[in-house]
């Protein structure tokens, strides 16, 4: 399993990924909002979304995992 992590402190504005979605490197998973800017959290690798670890409106810290990706199934 691989975690996609928040790179900044921010508010989870929108969740784009759903459990079971197939993703690849760079695919946007979650949009964070900070200081009126929208910052995407992207998939670090190919795989399937195993779980979304945050909810919309939640505050996350830098380094917090937001989506867990199962990279053992292939893409």
PQR file with spaces between the fields and no chain letter, atoms N, CA, C, O and H, PARSE charges and radii, in Angstrom:
ATOM       1  N    UNK     1       0.842   -1.188    0.000 -0.4000 1.5000
ATOM       2  CA   UNK     1       0.000    0.000    0.000 -0.0000 2.0000
ATOM       3  C    UNK     1       0.884    1.247    0.000  0.5500 1.7000
ATOM       4  O    UNK     1       1.960    1.274    0.597 -0.5500 1.4000
ATOM       5  N    UNK     2       0.401    2.258   -0.678 -0.4000 1.5000
ATOM       6  CA   UNK     2       1.091    3.544   -0.758 -0.0000 2.0000
ATOM       7  C    UNK     2       0.097    4.624   -0.339  0.5500 1.7000
ATOM       8  O    UNK     2      -1.075    4.575   -0.711 -0.5500 1.4000
ATOM       9  H    UNK     2      -0.473    2.236   -1.163  0.4000 1.0000
ATOM      10  N    UNK     3       0.569    5.594    0.432 -0.4000 1.5000
ATOM      11  CA   UNK     3      -0.279    6.716    0.829 -0.0000 2.0000
ATOM      12  C    UNK     3       0.009    7.932   -0.036  0.5500 1.7000
ATOM      13  O    UNK     3       1.166    8.273   -0.281 -0.5500 1.4000
ATOM      14  H    UNK     3       1.521    5.633    0.734  0.4000 1.0000
ATOM      15  N    UNK     4      -1.056    8.585   -0.497 -0.4000 1.5000
ATOM      16  CA   UNK     4      -0.929    9.921   -1.081 -0.0000 2.0000
ATOM      17  C    UNK     4      -1.062   10.876    0.091  0.5500 1.7000
ATOM      18  O    UNK     4      -2.024   10.794    0.855 -0.5500 1.4000
ATOM      19  H    UNK     4      -1.997    8.309   -0.298  0.4000 1.0000
ATOM      20  N    UNK     5      -0.095   11.788    0.240 -0.4000 1.5000
ATOM      21  CA   UNK     5      -0.043   12.639    1.427 -0.0000 2.0000
ATOM      22  C    UNK     5      -0.223   14.113    1.077  0.5500 1.7000
ATOM      23  O    UNK     5       0.132   14.567   -0.011 -0.5500 1.4000
ATOM      24  H    UNK     5       0.686   11.855   -0.381  0.4000 1.0000
ATOM      25  N    UNK     6      -0.786   14.842    2.036 -0.4000 1.5000
ATOM      26  CA   UNK     6      -0.921   16.293    1.897 -0.0000 2.0000
ATOM      27  C    UNK     6       0.464   16.922    1.929  0.5500 1.7000
ATOM      28  O    UNK     6       1.285   16.582    2.781 -0.5500 1.4000
ATOM      29  H    UNK     6      -1.074   14.473    2.920  0.4000 1.0000
ATOM      30  N    UNK     7       0.720   17.830    1.009 -0.4000 1.5000
ATOM      31  CA   UNK     7       2.012   18.524    0.971 -0.0000 2.0000
ATOM      32  C    UNK     7       1.972   19.850    1.717  0.5500 1.7000
ATOM      33  O    UNK     7       3.002   20.497    1.909 -0.5500 1.4000
ATOM      34  H    UNK     7       0.053   18.106    0.317  0.4000 1.0000
ATOM      35  N    UNK     8       0.775   20.248    2.137 -0.4000 1.5000
ATOM      36  CA   UNK     8       0.596   21.517    2.848 -0.0000 2.0000
ATOM      37  C    UNK     8      -0.485   21.348    3.903  0.5500 1.7000
ATOM      38  O    UNK     8      -1.236   20.373    3.883 -0.5500 1.4000
ATOM      39  H    UNK     8      -0.061   19.722    1.981  0.4000 1.0000
ATOM      40  N    UNK     9      -0.562   22.296    4.819 -0.4000 1.5000
ATOM      41  CA   UNK     9      -1.684   22.380    5.747 -0.0000 2.0000
ATOM      42  C    UNK     9      -2.843   22.995    4.976  0.5500 1.7000
ATOM      43  O    UNK     9      -2.676   24.016    4.308 -0.5500 1.4000
ATOM      44  H    UNK     9       0.048   23.088    4.836  0.4000 1.0000
ATOM      45  N    UNK    10      -4.011   22.382    5.066 -0.4000 1.5000
ATOM      46  CA   UNK    10      -5.144   22.937    4.342 -0.0000 2.0000
ATOM      47  C    UNK    10      -6.450   22.265    4.697  0.5500 1.7000
ATOM      48  O    UNK    10      -6.500   21.325    5.490 -0.5500 1.4000
ATOM      49  H    UNK    10      -4.147   21.553    5.608  0.4000 1.0000
ATOM      50  N    UNK    11      -7.497   22.770    4.093 -0.4000 1.5000
ATOM      51  CA   UNK    11      -8.847   22.257    4.244 -0.0000 2.0000
ATOM      52  C    UNK    11      -9.149   21.337    3.061  0.5500 1.7000
ATOM      53  O    UNK    11      -8.888   21.694    1.912 -0.5500 1.4000
ATOM      54  H    UNK    11      -7.457   23.534    3.449  0.4000 1.0000
ATOM      55  N    UNK    12      -9.700   20.153    3.344 -0.4000 1.5000
ATOM      56  CA   UNK    12     -10.101   19.257    2.256 -0.0000 2.0000
ATOM      57  C    UNK    12     -11.327   19.877    1.601  0.5500 1.7000
ATOM      58  O    UNK    12     -12.426   19.842    2.154 -0.5500 1.4000
ATOM      59  H    UNK    12      -9.912   19.863    4.278  0.4000 1.0000
ATOM      60  N    UNK    13     -11.123   20.446    0.410 -0.4000 1.5000
ATOM      61  CA   UNK    13     -12.193   21.148   -0.287 -0.0000 2.0000
ATOM      62  C    UNK    13     -13.050   20.183   -1.103  0.5500 1.7000
ATOM      63  O    UNK    13     -14.276   20.288   -1.101 -0.5500 1.4000
ATOM      64  H    UNK    13     -10.230   20.474   -0.039  0.4000 1.0000
ATOM      65  N    UNK    14     -12.406   19.243   -1.803 -0.4000 1.5000
ATOM      66  CA   UNK    14     -13.152   18.332   -2.663 -0.0000 2.0000
ATOM      67  C    UNK    14     -12.418   16.997   -2.766  0.5500 1.7000
ATOM      68  O    UNK    14     -11.198   16.958   -2.922 -0.5500 1.4000
ATOM      69  H    UNK    14     -11.410   19.158   -1.804  0.4000 1.0000
ATOM      70  N    UNK    15     -13.167   15.918   -2.676 -0.4000 1.5000
ATOM      71  CA   UNK    15     -12.608   14.578   -2.848 -0.0000 2.0000
ATOM      72  C    UNK    15     -12.987   14.095   -4.242  0.5500 1.7000
ATOM      73  O    UNK    15     -14.167   14.002   -4.577 -0.5500 1.4000
ATOM      74  H    UNK    15     -14.158   15.949   -2.549  0.4000 1.0000
ATOM      75  N    UNK    16     -11.982   13.793   -5.045 -0.4000 1.5000
ATOM      76  CA   UNK    16     -12.203   13.365   -6.423 -0.0000 2.0000
ATOM      77  C    UNK    16     -12.165   11.845   -6.565  0.5500 1.7000
ATOM      78  O    UNK    16     -12.834   11.288   -7.436 -0.5500 1.4000
ATOM      79  H    UNK    16     -11.023   13.868   -4.772  0.4000 1.0000
ATOM      80  N    UNK    17     -11.393   11.175   -5.722 -0.4000 1.5000
ATOM      81  CA   UNK    17     -11.201    9.728   -5.823 -0.0000 2.0000
ATOM      82  C    UNK    17     -12.247    8.984   -4.997  0.5500 1.7000
ATOM      83  O    UNK    17     -12.707    9.468   -3.963 -0.5500 1.4000
ATOM      84  H    UNK    17     -10.850   11.627   -5.015  0.4000 1.0000
ATOM      85  N    UNK    18     -12.601    7.823   -5.468 -0.4000 1.5000
ATOM      86  CA   UNK    18     -13.519    6.937   -4.751 -0.0000 2.0000
ATOM      87  C    UNK    18     -12.857    5.572   -4.614  0.5500 1.7000
ATOM      88  O    UNK    18     -12.021    5.196   -5.435 -0.5500 1.4000
ATOM      89  H    UNK    18     -12.228    7.430   -6.308  0.4000 1.0000
ATOM      90  N    UNK    19     -13.230    4.837   -3.581 -0.4000 1.5000
ATOM      91  CA   UNK    19     -12.675    3.498   -3.395 -0.0000 2.0000
ATOM      92  C    UNK    19     -12.915    2.668   -4.645  0.5500 1.7000
ATOM      93  O    UNK    19     -14.013    2.652   -5.202 -0.5500 1.4000
ATOM      94  H    UNK    19     -13.909    5.142   -2.913  0.4000 1.0000
ATOM      95  N    UNK    20     -11.854    1.970   -5.079 -0.4000 1.5000
ATOM      96  CA   UNK    20     -11.940    1.126   -6.262 -0.0000 2.0000
ATOM      97  C    UNK    20     -11.497    1.801   -7.543  0.5500 1.7000
ATOM      98  O    UNK    20     -11.258    1.123   -8.541 -0.5500 1.4000
ATOM      99  H    UNK    20     -10.962    1.983   -4.627  0.4000 1.0000
ATOM     100  N    UNK    21     -11.382    3.134   -7.541 -0.4000 1.5000
ATOM     101  CA   UNK    21     -10.931    3.848   -8.741 -0.0000 2.0000
ATOM     102  C    UNK    21      -9.518    3.421   -9.122  0.5500 1.7000
ATOM     103  O    UNK    21      -8.656    3.251   -8.259 -0.5500 1.4000
ATOM     104  H    UNK    21     -11.576    3.685   -6.730  0.4000 1.0000
ATOM     105  N    UNK    22      -9.293    3.253  -10.411 -0.4000 1.5000
ATOM     106  CA   UNK    22      -7.943    2.999  -10.919 -0.0000 2.0000
ATOM     107  C    UNK    22      -7.269    4.348  -11.121  0.5500 1.7000
ATOM     108  O    UNK    22      -7.846    5.253  -11.725 -0.5500 1.4000
ATOM     109  H    UNK    22      -9.993    3.391  -11.112  0.4000 1.0000
ATOM     110  N    UNK    23      -6.037    4.484  -10.612 -0.4000 1.5000
ATOM     111  CA   UNK    23      -5.315    5.753  -10.712 -0.0000 2.0000
ATOM     112  C    UNK    23      -3.894    5.525  -11.203  0.5500 1.7000
ATOM     113  O    UNK    23      -3.356    4.421  -11.121 -0.5500 1.4000
ATOM     114  H    UNK    23      -5.568    3.749  -10.121  0.4000 1.0000
ATOM     115  N    UNK    24      -3.308    6.589  -11.711 -0.4000 1.5000
ATOM     116  CA   UNK    24      -1.922    6.563  -12.161 -0.0000 2.0000
ATOM     117  C    UNK    24      -1.176    7.757  -11.605  0.5500 1.7000
ATOM     118  O    UNK    24      -1.790    8.677  -11.065 -0.5500 1.4000
ATOM     119  H    UNK    24      -3.745    7.486  -11.778  0.4000 1.0000
ATOM     120  N    UNK    25       0.136    7.753  -11.729 -0.4000 1.5000
ATOM     121  CA   UNK    25       0.938    8.853  -11.200 -0.0000 2.0000
ATOM     122  C    UNK    25       0.465   10.206  -11.728  0.5500 1.7000
ATOM     123  O    UNK    25       0.307   10.394  -12.934 -0.5500 1.4000
ATOM     124  H    UNK    25       0.635    7.005  -12.168  0.4000 1.0000
ATOM     125  N    UNK    26       0.245   11.134  -10.817 -0.4000 1.5000
ATOM     126  CA   UNK    26      -0.178   12.475  -11.201 -0.0000 2.0000
ATOM     127  C    UNK    26      -1.677   12.680  -11.259  0.5500 1.7000
ATOM     128  O    UNK    26      -2.136   13.814  -11.397 -0.5500 1.4000
ATOM     129  H    UNK    26       0.373   10.981   -9.837  0.4000 1.0000
ATOM     130  N    UNK    27      -2.458   11.601  -11.156 -0.4000 1.5000
ATOM     131  CA   UNK    27      -3.916   11.761  -11.164 -0.0000 2.0000
ATOM     132  C    UNK    27      -4.362   12.482   -9.891  0.5500 1.7000
ATOM     133  O    UNK    27      -3.945   12.096   -8.799 -0.5500 1.4000
ATOM     134  H    UNK    27      -2.085   10.680  -11.043  0.4000 1.0000
ATOM     135  N    UNK    28      -5.196   13.516  -10.002 -0.4000 1.5000
ATOM     136  CA   UNK    28      -5.664   14.221   -8.806 -0.0000 2.0000
ATOM     137  C    UNK    28      -6.629   13.354   -8.002  0.5500 1.7000
ATOM     138  O    UNK    28      -7.528   12.724   -8.559 -0.5500 1.4000
ATOM     139  H    UNK    28      -5.534   13.829  -10.890  0.4000 1.0000
ATOM     140  N    UNK    29      -6.430   13.332   -6.688 -0.4000 1.5000
ATOM     141  CA   UNK    29      -7.253   12.519   -5.793 -0.0000 2.0000
ATOM     142  C    UNK    29      -8.122   13.377   -4.881  0.5500 1.7000
ATOM     143  O    UNK    29      -9.295   13.079   -4.655 -0.5500 1.4000
ATOM     144  H    UNK    29      -5.700   13.844   -6.235  0.4000 1.0000
ATOM     145  N    UNK    30      -7.531   14.437   -4.367 -0.4000 1.5000
ATOM     146  CA   UNK    30      -8.181   15.330   -3.412 -0.0000 2.0000
ATOM     147  C    UNK    30      -7.714   16.752   -3.723  0.5500 1.7000
ATOM     148  O    UNK    30      -6.572   16.963   -4.128 -0.5500 1.4000
ATOM     149  H    UNK    30      -6.578   14.679   -4.550  0.4000 1.0000
ATOM     150  N    UNK    31      -8.605   17.719   -3.530 -0.4000 1.5000
ATOM     151  CA   UNK    31      -8.223   19.125   -3.683 -0.0000 2.0000
ATOM     152  C    UNK    31      -8.224   19.757   -2.290  0.5500 1.7000
ATOM     153  O    UNK    31      -9.226   19.721   -1.575 -0.5500 1.4000
ATOM     154  H    UNK    31      -9.533   17.548   -3.200  0.4000 1.0000
ATOM     155  N    UNK    32      -7.078   20.335   -1.922 -0.4000 1.5000
ATOM     156  CA   UNK    32      -6.968   21.070   -0.669 -0.0000 2.0000
ATOM     157  C    UNK    32      -7.113   22.555   -0.962  0.5500 1.7000
ATOM     158  O    UNK    32      -6.721   23.029   -2.029 -0.5500 1.4000
ATOM     159  H    UNK    32      -6.265   20.364   -2.502  0.4000 1.0000
ATOM     160  N    UNK    33      -7.680   23.284   -0.006 -0.4000 1.5000
ATOM     161  CA   UNK    33      -7.799   24.738   -0.137 -0.0000 2.0000
ATOM     162  C    UNK    33      -7.013   25.366    1.004  0.5500 1.7000
ATOM     163  O    UNK    33      -7.183   25.016    2.172 -0.5500 1.4000
ATOM     164  H    UNK    33      -7.999   22.899    0.860  0.4000 1.0000
ATOM     165  N    UNK    34      -6.155   26.296    0.634 -0.4000 1.5000
ATOM     166  CA   UNK    34      -5.413   27.051    1.634 -0.0000 2.0000
ATOM     167  C    UNK    34      -5.174   28.457    1.105  0.5500 1.7000
ATOM     168  O    UNK    34      -4.704   28.631   -0.019 -0.5500 1.4000
ATOM     169  H    UNK    34      -6.017   26.581   -0.315  0.4000 1.0000
ATOM     170  N    UNK    35      -5.491   29.437    1.896 -0.4000 1.5000
ATOM     171  CA   UNK    35      -5.310   30.839    1.513 -0.0000 2.0000
ATOM     172  C    UNK    35      -5.907   31.138    0.134  0.5500 1.7000
ATOM     173  O    UNK    35      -5.292   31.816   -0.689 -0.5500 1.4000
ATOM     174  H    UNK    35      -5.873   29.296    2.809  0.4000 1.0000
ATOM     175  N    UNK    36      -7.110   30.624   -0.099 -0.4000 1.5000
ATOM     176  CA   UNK    36      -7.865   30.839   -1.341 -0.0000 2.0000
ATOM     177  C    UNK    36      -7.222   30.193   -2.571  0.5500 1.7000
ATOM     178  O    UNK    36      -7.596   30.506   -3.701 -0.5500 1.4000
ATOM     179  H    UNK    36      -7.610   30.073    0.570  0.4000 1.0000
ATOM     180  N    UNK    37      -6.256   29.294   -2.357 -0.4000 1.5000
ATOM     181  CA   UNK    37      -5.627   28.557   -3.463 -0.0000 2.0000
ATOM     182  C    UNK    37      -6.064   27.101   -3.389  0.5500 1.7000
ATOM     183  O    UNK    37      -6.208   26.542   -2.301 -0.5500 1.4000
ATOM     184  H    UNK    37      -5.951   29.040   -1.439  0.4000 1.0000
ATOM     185  N    UNK    38      -6.274   26.487   -4.556 -0.4000 1.5000
ATOM     186  CA   UNK    38      -6.629   25.074   -4.629 -0.0000 2.0000
ATOM     187  C    UNK    38      -5.380   24.277   -4.983  0.5500 1.7000
ATOM     188  O    UNK    38      -4.747   24.532   -6.008 -0.5500 1.4000
ATOM     189  H    UNK    38      -6.157   26.941   -5.439  0.4000 1.0000
ATOM     190  N    UNK    39      -5.028   23.316   -4.139 -0.4000 1.5000
ATOM     191  CA   UNK    39      -3.820   22.521   -4.303 -0.0000 2.0000
ATOM     192  C    UNK    39      -4.220   21.052   -4.429  0.5500 1.7000
ATOM     193  O    UNK    39      -4.812   20.506   -3.498 -0.5500 1.4000
ATOM     194  H    UNK    39      -5.543   23.109   -3.307  0.4000 1.0000
ATOM     195  N    UNK    40      -3.915   20.391   -5.557 -0.4000 1.5000
ATOM     196  CA   UNK    40      -4.276   18.980   -5.687 -0.0000 2.0000
ATOM     197  C    UNK    40      -3.301   18.073   -4.941  0.5500 1.7000
ATOM     198  O    UNK    40      -2.101   18.341   -4.880 -0.5500 1.4000
ATOM     199  H    UNK    40      -3.434   20.834   -6.314  0.4000 1.0000
ATOM     200  N    UNK    41      -3.836   17.002   -4.381 -0.4000 1.5000
ATOM     201  CA   UNK    41      -3.023   15.889   -3.891 -0.0000 2.0000
ATOM     202  C    UNK    41      -3.140   14.829   -4.973  0.5500 1.7000
ATOM     203  O    UNK    41      -4.244   14.405   -5.312 -0.5500 1.4000
ATOM     204  H    UNK    41      -4.811   16.784   -4.431  0.4000 1.0000
ATOM     205  N    UNK    42      -2.009   14.399   -5.516 -0.4000 1.5000
ATOM     206  CA   UNK    42      -2.027   13.496   -6.666 -0.0000 2.0000
ATOM     207  C    UNK    42      -1.533   12.108   -6.292  0.5500 1.7000
ATOM     208  O    UNK    42      -0.835   11.924   -5.295 -0.5500 1.4000
ATOM     209  H    UNK    42      -1.111   14.744   -5.241  0.4000 1.0000
ATOM     210  N    UNK    43      -1.913   11.132   -7.119 -0.4000 1.5000
ATOM     211  CA   UNK    43      -1.473    9.752   -6.917 -0.0000 2.0000
ATOM     212  C    UNK    43       0.030    9.648   -7.167  0.5500 1.7000
ATOM     213  O    UNK    43       0.528   10.164   -8.168 -0.5500 1.4000
ATOM     214  H    UNK    43      -2.480   11.282   -7.929  0.4000 1.0000
ATOM     215  N    UNK    44       0.757    8.985   -6.264 -0.4000 1.5000
ATOM     216  CA   UNK    44       2.192    8.827   -6.456 -0.0000 2.0000
ATOM     217  C    UNK    44       2.564    7.634   -7.339  0.5500 1.7000
ATOM     218  O    UNK    44       3.711    7.511   -7.769 -0.5500 1.4000
ATOM     219  H    UNK    44       0.353    8.566   -5.451  0.4000 1.0000
ATOM     220  N    UNK    45       1.581    6.746   -7.611 -0.4000 1.5000
ATOM     221  CA   UNK    45       1.885    5.520   -8.356 -0.0000 2.0000
ATOM     222  C    UNK    45       0.610    4.949   -8.966  0.5500 1.7000
ATOM     223  O    UNK    45      -0.495    5.395   -8.656 -0.5500 1.4000
ATOM     224  H    UNK    45       0.649    6.846   -7.262  0.4000 1.0000
ATOM     225  N    UNK    46       0.779    3.955   -9.838 -0.4000 1.5000
ATOM     226  CA   UNK    46      -0.359    3.221  -10.390 -0.0000 2.0000
ATOM     227  C    UNK    46      -0.970    2.339   -9.308  0.5500 1.7000
ATOM     228  O    UNK    46      -0.269    1.845   -8.425 -0.5500 1.4000
ATOM     229  H    UNK    46       1.677    3.593  -10.090  0.4000 1.0000
ATOM     230  N    UNK    47      -2.269    2.150   -9.386 -0.4000 1.5000
ATOM     231  CA   UNK    47      -2.943    1.250   -8.460 -0.0000 2.0000
ATOM     232  C    UNK    47      -4.425    1.542   -8.401  0.5500 1.7000
ATOM     233  O    UNK    47      -4.985    2.208   -9.271 -0.5500 1.4000
ATOM     234  H    UNK    47      -2.838    2.551  -10.103  0.4000 1.0000
ATOM     235  N    UNK    48      -5.041    1.032   -7.360 -0.4000 1.5000
ATOM     236  CA   UNK    48      -6.462    1.243   -7.115 -0.0000 2.0000
ATOM     237  C    UNK    48      -6.629    1.905   -5.758  0.5500 1.7000
ATOM     238  O    UNK    48      -5.893    1.606   -4.819 -0.5500 1.4000
ATOM     239  H    UNK    48      -4.585    0.491   -6.653  0.4000 1.0000
ATOM     240  N    UNK    49      -7.596    2.803   -5.659 -0.4000 1.5000
ATOM     241  CA   UNK    49      -7.856    3.478   -4.393 -0.0000 2.0000
ATOM     242  C    UNK    49      -8.416    2.447   -3.414  0.5500 1.7000
ATOM     243  O    UNK    49      -9.491    1.887   -3.629 -0.5500 1.4000
ATOM     244  H    UNK    49      -8.195    3.046   -6.423  0.4000 1.0000
ATOM     245  N    UNK    50      -7.670    2.208   -2.336 -0.4000 1.5000
ATOM     246  CA   UNK    50      -8.101    1.263   -1.308 -0.0000 2.0000
ATOM     247  C    UNK    50      -9.023    1.951   -0.307  0.5500 1.7000
ATOM     248  O    UNK    50     -10.035    1.384    0.105 -0.5500 1.4000
ATOM     249  H    UNK    50      -6.796    2.663   -2.162  0.4000 1.0000
ATOM     250  N    UNK    51      -8.669    3.177    0.082 -0.4000 1.5000
ATOM     251  CA   UNK    51      -9.529    3.926    0.991 -0.0000 2.0000
ATOM     252  C    UNK    51      -9.211    5.414    0.936  0.5500 1.7000
ATOM     253  O    UNK    51      -8.072    5.829    0.721 -0.5500 1.4000
ATOM     254  H    UNK    51      -7.847    3.637   -0.253  0.4000 1.0000
ATOM     255  N    UNK    52     -10.258    6.193    1.137 -0.4000 1.5000
ATOM     256  CA   UNK    52     -10.122    7.644    1.264 -0.0000 2.0000
ATOM     257  C    UNK    52     -10.115    7.915    2.764  0.5500 1.7000
ATOM     258  O    UNK    52     -11.063    7.563    3.467 -0.5500 1.4000
ATOM     259  H    UNK    52     -11.183    5.856    1.311  0.4000 1.0000
ATOM     260  N    UNK    53      -9.052    8.537    3.252 -0.4000 1.5000
ATOM     261  CA   UNK    53      -8.826    8.677    4.688 -0.0000 2.0000
ATOM     262  C    UNK    53      -9.290   10.006    5.270  0.5500 1.7000
ATOM     263  O    UNK    53      -9.137   10.243    6.468 -0.5500 1.4000
ATOM     264  H    UNK    53      -8.282    8.823    2.682  0.4000 1.0000
ATOM     265  N    UNK    54      -9.853   10.872    4.437 -0.4000 1.5000
ATOM     266  CA   UNK    54     -10.297   12.195    4.883 -0.0000 2.0000
ATOM     267  C    UNK    54     -11.731   12.441    4.424  0.5500 1.7000
ATOM     268  O    UNK    54     -12.277   11.690    3.616 -0.5500 1.4000
ATOM     269  H    UNK    54      -9.978   10.680    3.464  0.4000 1.0000
ATOM     270  N    UNK    55     -12.321   13.491    4.946 -0.4000 1.5000
ATOM     271  CA   UNK    55     -13.656   13.895    4.499 -0.0000 2.0000
ATOM     272  C    UNK    55     -13.624   15.379    4.149  0.5500 1.7000
ATOM     273  O    UNK    55     -12.771   16.123    4.631 -0.5500 1.4000
ATOM     274  H    UNK    55     -11.877   14.101    5.603  0.4000 1.0000
ATOM     275  N    UNK    56     -14.558   15.796    3.310 -0.4000 1.5000
ATOM     276  CA   UNK    56     -14.614   17.199    2.905 -0.0000 2.0000
ATOM     277  C    UNK    56     -14.836   18.074    4.134  0.5500 1.7000
ATOM     278  O    UNK    56     -15.650   17.761    5.002 -0.5500 1.4000
ATOM     279  H    UNK    56     -15.252   15.191    2.918  0.4000 1.0000
ATOM     280  N    UNK    57     -14.095   19.176    4.186 -0.4000 1.5000
ATOM     281  CA   UNK    57     -14.181   20.089    5.316 -0.0000 2.0000
ATOM     282  C    UNK    57     -13.158   19.817    6.411  0.5500 1.7000
ATOM     283  O    UNK    57     -12.982   20.634    7.315 -0.5500 1.4000
ATOM     284  H    UNK    57     -13.433   19.430    3.481  0.4000 1.0000
ATOM     285  N    UNK    58     -12.489   18.681    6.333 -0.4000 1.5000
ATOM     286  CA   UNK    58     -11.483   18.313    7.330 -0.0000 2.0000
ATOM     287  C    UNK    58     -10.198   19.112    7.119  0.5500 1.7000
ATOM     288  O    UNK    58      -9.804   19.373    5.983 -0.5500 1.4000
ATOM     289  H    UNK    58     -12.632   18.018    5.599  0.4000 1.0000
ATOM     290  N    UNK    59      -9.551   19.496    8.208 -0.4000 1.5000
ATOM     291  CA   UNK    59      -8.251   20.166    8.146 -0.0000 2.0000
ATOM     292  C    UNK    59      -7.167   19.092    8.207  0.5500 1.7000
ATOM     293  O    UNK    59      -7.195   18.224    9.079 -0.5500 1.4000
ATOM     294  H    UNK    59      -9.871   19.284    9.132  0.4000 1.0000
ATOM     295  N    UNK    60      -6.214   19.154    7.278 -0.4000 1.5000
ATOM     296  CA   UNK    60      -5.097   18.211    7.271 -0.0000 2.0000
ATOM     297  C    UNK    60      -3.789   18.970    7.467  0.5500 1.7000
ATOM     298  O    UNK    60      -3.670   20.148    7.132 -0.5500 1.4000
ATOM     299  H    UNK    60      -6.191   19.859    6.569  0.4000 1.0000
ATOM     300  N    UNK    61      -2.827   18.265    8.013 -0.4000 1.5000
ATOM     301  CA   UNK    61      -1.498   18.814    8.235 -0.0000 2.0000
ATOM     302  C    UNK    61      -0.559   18.307    7.152  0.5500 1.7000
ATOM     303  O    UNK    61      -0.834   17.287    6.520 -0.5500 1.4000
ATOM     304  H    UNK    61      -2.924   17.308    8.285  0.4000 1.0000
ATOM     305  N    UNK    62       0.539   19.005    6.936 -0.4000 1.5000
ATOM     306  CA   UNK    62       1.548   18.559    5.980 -0.0000 2.0000
ATOM     307  C    UNK    62       2.011   17.154    6.361  0.5500 1.7000
ATOM     308  O    UNK    62       2.367   16.898    7.511 -0.5500 1.4000
ATOM     309  H    UNK    62       0.762   19.833    7.450  0.4000 1.0000
ATOM     310  N    UNK    63       2.001   16.246    5.382 -0.4000 1.5000
ATOM     311  CA   UNK    63       2.436   14.876    5.611 -0.0000 2.0000
ATOM     312  C    UNK    63       1.333   13.913    5.988  0.5500 1.7000
ATOM     313  O    UNK    63       1.561   12.703    6.029 -0.5500 1.4000
ATOM     314  H    UNK    63       1.711   16.453    4.447  0.4000 1.0000
ATOM     315  N    UNK    64       0.129   14.424    6.268 -0.4000 1.5000
ATOM     316  CA   UNK    64      -0.985   13.533    6.602 -0.0000 2.0000
ATOM     317  C    UNK    64      -1.379   12.697    5.390  0.5500 1.7000
ATOM     318  O    UNK    64      -1.498   13.236    4.290 -0.5500 1.4000
ATOM     319  H    UNK    64      -0.055   15.406    6.235  0.4000 1.0000
ATOM     320  N    UNK    65      -1.585   11.379    5.569 -0.4000 1.5000
ATOM     321  CA   UNK    65      -2.091   10.569    4.462 -0.0000 2.0000
ATOM     322  C    UNK    65      -3.552   10.928    4.195  0.5500 1.7000
ATOM     323  O    UNK    65      -4.337   11.081    5.131 -0.5500 1.4000
ATOM     324  H    UNK    65      -1.488   10.941    6.463  0.4000 1.0000
ATOM     325  N    UNK    66      -3.916   11.062    2.917 -0.4000 1.5000
ATOM     326  CA   UNK    66      -5.298   11.403    2.572 -0.0000 2.0000
ATOM     327  C    UNK    66      -5.990   10.294    1.787  0.5500 1.7000
ATOM     328  O    UNK    66      -7.206   10.124    1.882 -0.5500 1.4000
ATOM     329  H    UNK    66      -3.278   10.938    2.156  0.4000 1.0000
ATOM     330  N    UNK    67      -5.211    9.538    1.010 -0.4000 1.5000
ATOM     331  CA   UNK    67      -5.758    8.420    0.236 -0.0000 2.0000
ATOM     332  C    UNK    67      -4.752    7.275    0.279  0.5500 1.7000
ATOM     333  O    UNK    67      -3.546    7.481    0.141 -0.5500 1.4000
ATOM     334  H    UNK    67      -4.224    9.676    0.932  0.4000 1.0000
ATOM     335  N    UNK    68      -5.272    6.064    0.474 -0.4000 1.5000
ATOM     336  CA   UNK    68      -4.427    4.870    0.461 -0.0000 2.0000
ATOM     337  C    UNK    68      -4.615    4.165   -0.881  0.5500 1.7000
ATOM     338  O    UNK    68      -5.741    3.906   -1.306 -0.5500 1.4000
ATOM     339  H    UNK    68      -6.251    5.897    0.586  0.4000 1.0000
ATOM     340  N    UNK    69      -3.494    3.858   -1.545 -0.4000 1.5000
ATOM     341  CA   UNK    69      -3.529    3.234   -2.868 -0.0000 2.0000
ATOM     342  C    UNK    69      -2.939    1.834   -2.785  0.5500 1.7000
ATOM     343  O    UNK    69      -1.839    1.640   -2.269 -0.5500 1.4000
ATOM     344  H    UNK    69      -2.579    4.069   -1.200  0.4000 1.0000
ATOM     345  N    UNK    70      -3.687    0.858   -3.301 -0.4000 1.5000
ATOM     346  CA   UNK    70      -3.202   -0.521   -3.376 -0.0000 2.0000
ATOM     347  C    UNK    70      -2.461   -0.666   -4.695  0.5500 1.7000
ATOM     348  O    UNK    70      -3.069   -0.673   -5.765 -0.5500 1.4000
ATOM     349  H    UNK    70      -4.581    1.015   -3.721  0.4000 1.0000
ATOM     350  N    UNK    71      -1.150   -0.780   -4.608 -0.4000 1.5000
ATOM     351  CA   UNK    71      -0.329   -0.889   -5.814 -0.0000 2.0000
ATOM     352  C    UNK    71       0.007   -2.333   -6.156  0.5500 1.7000
ATOM     353  O    UNK    71       0.783   -2.581   -7.079 -0.5500 1.4000
ATOM     354  H    UNK    71      -0.655   -0.774   -3.739  0.4000 1.0000
ATOM     355  N    UNK    72      -0.564   -3.295   -5.428 -0.4000 1.5000
ATOM     356  CA   UNK    72      -0.256   -4.703   -5.679 -0.0000 2.0000
ATOM     357  C    UNK    72      -1.116   -5.307   -6.778  0.5500 1.7000
ATOM     358  O    UNK    72      -0.778   -6.365   -7.309 -0.5500 1.4000
ATOM     359  H    UNK    72      -1.194   -3.094   -4.678  0.4000 1.0000
ATOM     360  N    UNK    73      -2.217   -4.658   -7.129 -0.4000 1.5000
ATOM     361  CA   UNK    73      -3.131   -5.191   -8.138 -0.0000 2.0000
ATOM     362  C    UNK    73      -2.704   -4.849   -9.554  0.5500 1.7000
ATOM     363  O    UNK    73      -3.224   -5.413  -10.516 -0.5500 1.4000
ATOM     364  H    UNK    73      -2.492   -3.799   -6.697  0.4000 1.0000
ATOM     365  N    UNK    74      -1.753   -3.921   -9.685 -0.4000 1.5000
ATOM     366  CA   UNK    74      -1.385   -3.452  -11.024 -0.0000 2.0000
ATOM     367  C    UNK    74      -2.393   -2.440  -11.503  0.5500 1.7000
ATOM     368  O    UNK    74      -3.357   -2.119  -10.808 -0.5500 1.4000
ATOM     369  H    UNK    74      -1.330   -3.463   -8.903  0.4000 1.0000
ATOM     370  N    UNK    75      -2.155   -1.934  -12.718 -0.4000 1.5000
ATOM     371  CA   UNK    75      -3.069   -0.922  -13.246 -0.0000 2.0000
ATOM     372  C    UNK    75      -3.519   -1.302  -14.632  0.5500 1.7000
ATOM     373  O    UNK    75      -4.296   -0.574  -15.250 -0.5500 1.4000
ATOM     374  H    UNK    75      -1.371   -2.195  -13.282  0.4000 1.0000
